[in-house]
Amino acid sequence: MKEKVQEVLNAIRVALQRDGGDIELLEVKDDGEVIVQLQGTCAGCPYSQYTLTNYVEKTLKEYVPEVTKVTNKNLERLSI
């Protein structure tokens, strides 16, 4: 499944790079959770959660139905 996820992320990456951002795949868990790290302008963008949920996660679930959710490692570090 990791290869499928990476393939979809490579397609998504093009749109993110146009806006000065990027995305890195960190891990695909057995339960279908995908952990990514948004980079560049995406890392500090106030719309990053919207992008993650409504673009990245939606696209991944469409092409890789085994994906259950997408977690942004950047936001995990900000949680207390």
Buried (B, 14 or more C-beta within 10 A) or exposed (E): BEEBBBEBBEEBBEBBBEEEBBBEBEEBEEEBEBBBBBBBBBBEBEEBEEBBEEBBBEBBBEEBEEBEBBBBBBBEEEEE
